[in-house]
Amino acid sequence: MPAYNAAATIDGAIASVCQQNYPHWELLIIDDASTDATTQHVEAHTRQDPRIQLLKLAHNSGSPSLPRNTGIRQARGSLIAFLDADDRWHTNKLSQQVTAMQSTGAALSCTGYRVINRQGQLLGERKPPRSIDYPGLLRLNSIGCSTAIYDVEQLGKRHFPHLGHEDYALWLSILREGHCALGIDNVLVDYYKQAGSVSANKIKVLGYFWRIYYYQDKLSSIGIML
């Protein structure tokens, strides 16, 4: 869980992990040199649950990729999951997803999620297809970062590249190797959309996607629908 000035939301995100009905987890929270009370909030949780650990970066990185990669390097589990500091997992998220991955042998999986604004209004739901291959992911990024889990035993530790929409770039790099992601259409995550975020700025998104396609995936021409 990367966190930067997340004091207003991080308690809810942490609570959604602590309330999982799957008990075999560790939560690594990487503070990206916050200037608010984020670390104090996290430290209160670390005193209550030894499965929660706080890691601090000395300088703000400017993007989630470095904090996430710091957490990946420190993670001890055979599965690695991601949760942003302003999102929430549903109680049965891990249990359903881990069971599905074990039964299918999937190396990467994702779930459905609800999109909610800061006023608490439901904006819609997003559900992935059952199987997502590389061409399908190129057409549409159907893997929400806070829903994703990957299997370290199959893939090794995979890190986020340092560019816009780094999560999409990581999923593409995995599927490009021939893997298919397992899509679980149950809605198991609440994603809180912020006005002014990168995902809300379509011009920025277009530029980030072009960098991914051109520099990482070496595609000279592609159609993008925003």
C-alpha positions as CSV (number, residue, x, y, z in Angstrom):
1,M,0.0,0.0,0.0
2,P,1.7,3.2,-1.1
3,A,0.7,6.2,0.9
4,Y,1.2,9.9,0.5
5,N,-0.7,12.4,2.6
6,A,-3.4,9.9,3.0
7,A,-4.4,10.6,6.6
8,A,-8.0,11.2,5.7
9,T,-8.5,7.8,4.0
10,I,-5.9,5.3,5.1
11,D,-7.7,4.1,8.3
12,G,-10.5,2.8,6.1
13,A,-8.1,1.1,3.7
14,I,-6.2,-0.6,6.5
15,A,-9.4,-1.6,8.2
16,S,-10.6,-3.3,5.0
17,V,-7.5,-5.5,5.1
18,C,-7.8,-6.3,8.8
19,Q,-11.4,-7.3,8.3
20,Q,-10.6,-9.9,5.6
21,N,-12.0,-13.4,6.4
22,Y,-8.7,-14.8,4.9
23,P,-6.2,-14.4,7.8
24,H,-2.8,-15.2,6.1
25,W,-1.7,-11.7,5.0
26,E,0.9,-9.1,5.8
27,L,0.3,-5.5,5.0
28,L,3.3,-3.4,4.0
29,I,2.5,0.3,4.0
30,I,5.1,2.5,2.3
31,D,4.9,6.1,3.3
32,D,6.2,8.3,0.4
33,A,7.5,11.1,2.7
34,S,4.1,12.4,3.7
35,T,3.8,15.8,5.3
36,D,0.5,15.2,7.1
37,A,-0.4,12.7,9.8
38,T,-0.3,9.6,7.6
39,T,2.6,7.9,9.5
40,Q,0.9,8.5,12.9
41,H,-2.3,6.8,11.7
42,V,-0.3,3.8,10.4
43,E,1.8,3.5,13.5
44,A,-1.4,3.3,15.6
45,H,-2.4,0.2,13.5
46,T,1.0,-1.4,13.7
47,R,0.7,-1.4,17.5
48,Q,-2.6,-3.2,17.2
49,D,-1.7,-5.9,14.6
50,P,1.8,-7.3,14.1
51,R,1.0,-8.2,10.5
52,I,1.1,-4.5,9.6
53,Q,4.5,-2.9,8.9
54,L,5.3,0.7,8.0
55,L,8.2,1.5,5.6
56,K,9.3,5.1,5.1
57,L,10.9,6.7,2.1
58,A,13.3,9.5,2.8
59,H,12.1,11.6,-0.1
60,N,8.9,11.8,-2.1
61,S,9.1,9.8,-5.2
62,G,6.4,11.6,-7.2
63,S,4.6,8.4,-8.2
64,P,3.3,5.1,-6.8
65,S,5.8,3.0,-8.6
66,L,8.8,3.4,-6.2
67,P,6.7,2.8,-3.0
68,R,5.0,-0.2,-4.6
69,N,8.4,-1.6,-5.7
70,T,9.8,-1.1,-2.2
71,G,6.9,-3.1,-0.8
72,I,7.4,-5.8,-3.4
73,R,11.1,-6.2,-2.4
74,Q,10.2,-6.6,1.3
75,A,7.1,-8.9,0.8
76,R,7.5,-12.4,2.0
77,G,4.3,-14.0,0.6
78,S,4.0,-16.2,-2.4
79,L,1.1,-13.9,-3.6
80,I,1.4,-10.2,-3.9
81,A,-1.7,-8.0,-3.8
82,F,-2.1,-4.2,-4.1
83,L,-4.4,-1.7,-2.4
84,D,-4.2,2.1,-2.7
85,A,-4.5,4.1,0.5
86,D,-7.9,5.5,-0.5
87,D,-9.6,2.3,-1.7
88,R,-11.3,-0.5,0.2
89,W,-11.4,-4.3,-0.1
90,H,-14.6,-6.2,0.6
91,T,-14.4,-8.7,3.5
92,N,-14.2,-11.8,1.2
93,K,-11.9,-10.3,-1.4
94,L,-8.8,-12.3,-0.6
95,S,-10.5,-15.5,0.3
96,Q,-12.4,-15.6,-3.0
97,Q,-9.5,-14.5,-5.1
98,V,-6.9,-16.8,-3.6
99,T,-9.2,-19.8,-3.9
100,A,-9.9,-19.0,-7.5
101,M,-6.2,-18.7,-8.3
102,Q,-5.3,-21.9,-6.6
103,S,-8.1,-23.8,-8.4
104,T,-7.2,-22.5,-11.8
105,G,-3.4,-22.1,-11.5
106,A,-3.6,-18.4,-12.6
107,A,-0.5,-16.4,-12.3
108,L,-2.3,-13.0,-12.3
109,S,-5.9,-12.3,-11.4
110,C,-8.3,-9.3,-10.9
111,T,-11.8,-8.7,-9.7
112,G,-14.8,-6.5,-10.3
113,Y,-14.9,-3.2,-8.5
114,R,-17.3,-0.3,-7.7
115,V,-16.4,3.3,-8.6
116,I,-17.4,5.8,-6.0
117,N,-16.9,9.5,-5.8
118,R,-15.7,11.4,-2.7
119,Q,-19.3,12.2,-1.8
120,G,-20.0,8.5,-1.5
121,Q,-22.1,8.3,-4.7
122,L,-21.9,5.1,-6.7
123,L,-20.7,6.0,-10.2
124,G,-20.8,2.5,-11.6
125,E,-19.3,-1.0,-11.6
126,R,-16.5,-2.5,-13.6
127,K,-16.3,-6.2,-14.2
128,P,-13.4,-7.9,-16.0
129,P,-13.9,-10.7,-18.6
130,R,-13.2,-14.2,-17.4
131,S,-9.9,-14.5,-19.2
132,I,-7.7,-11.6,-20.3
133,D,-4.9,-12.1,-22.8
134,Y,-2.4,-9.7,-24.1
135,P,-4.4,-8.5,-27.2
136,G,-7.5,-8.1,-25.0
137,L,-5.6,-6.0,-22.4
138,L,-4.2,-3.8,-25.2
139,R,-7.8,-3.0,-26.3
140,L,-9.0,-2.3,-22.7
141,N,-7.3,-2.1,-19.4
142,S,-9.7,-4.3,-17.4
143,I,-7.4,-4.9,-14.4
144,G,-8.0,-2.5,-11.6
145,C,-4.7,-2.1,-9.5
146,S,-6.4,-2.5,-6.1
147,T,-8.0,-5.7,-7.4
148,A,-4.9,-7.4,-8.7
149,I,-2.9,-10.3,-7.3
150,Y,0.1,-12.0,-8.9
151,D,1.8,-15.3,-8.0
152,V,5.5,-14.9,-7.2
153,E,6.2,-18.6,-7.5
154,Q,5.1,-18.5,-11.1
155,L,6.3,-15.0,-12.2
156,G,9.0,-14.1,-9.7
157,K,8.9,-10.7,-8.2
158,R,7.7,-8.3,-10.9
159,H,8.2,-4.5,-10.4
160,F,6.4,-1.5,-11.7
161,P,8.2,0.6,-14.4
162,H,8.6,4.3,-13.7
163,L,6.1,5.8,-16.1
164,G,2.5,7.0,-16.1
165,H,-0.1,4.2,-15.6
166,E,2.7,1.9,-14.3
167,D,0.2,-0.7,-13.2
168,Y,-1.1,-1.1,-16.8
169,A,2.4,-1.4,-18.1
170,L,3.2,-4.2,-15.6
171,W,0.1,-6.2,-16.5
172,L,1.0,-5.8,-20.2
173,S,4.5,-7.0,-19.6
174,I,3.2,-10.2,-17.8
175,L,0.6,-11.0,-20.4
176,R,3.0,-10.4,-23.3
177,E,4.9,-13.5,-22.1
178,G,1.8,-15.6,-22.9
179,H,0.0,-15.6,-19.6
180,C,-3.7,-14.9,-19.3
181,A,-5.1,-13.1,-16.3
182,L,-8.1,-14.6,-14.5
183,G,-11.0,-12.2,-14.2
184,I,-13.4,-12.7,-11.3
185,D,-16.6,-10.8,-12.0
186,N,-17.6,-10.5,-8.4
187,V,-17.4,-6.9,-7.1
188,L,-14.8,-7.1,-4.3
189,V,-13.2,-3.7,-4.2
190,D,-14.4,-0.1,-3.8
191,Y,-12.4,2.3,-5.9
192,Y,-12.7,6.0,-4.9
193,K,-12.4,8.3,-7.8
194,Q,-10.8,11.7,-7.1
195,A,-11.4,14.8,-9.2
196,G,-8.2,15.9,-10.8
197,S,-6.5,12.5,-10.6
198,V,-4.5,11.1,-13.4
199,S,-7.2,8.8,-14.5
200,A,-9.7,11.7,-14.7
201,N,-7.4,13.7,-17.0
202,K,-7.9,12.1,-20.5
203,I,-5.1,14.1,-22.1
204,K,-2.6,12.9,-19.6
205,V,-3.9,9.3,-19.9
206,L,-3.5,9.4,-23.7
207,G,0.1,10.5,-23.3
208,Y,0.9,7.8,-20.7
209,F,-0.7,5.1,-22.8
210,W,1.4,6.2,-25.8
211,R,4.6,6.0,-23.8
212,I,3.6,2.4,-22.7
213,Y,2.8,1.3,-26.2
214,Y,5.7,3.0,-27.9
215,Y,8.6,2.5,-25.5
216,Q,7.7,-0.7,-23.7
217,D,5.5,-2.6,-26.1
218,K,7.1,-1.2,-29.3
219,L,3.8,-0.7,-31.1
220,S,3.8,2.0,-33.8
221,S,0.1,2.4,-34.2
222,I,-2.9,1.6,-32.0
223,G,-6.4,2.8,-31.4
224,I,-7.3,4.1,-28.0
225,M,-10.8,4.7,-26.7
226,L,-11.1,6.9,-23.6
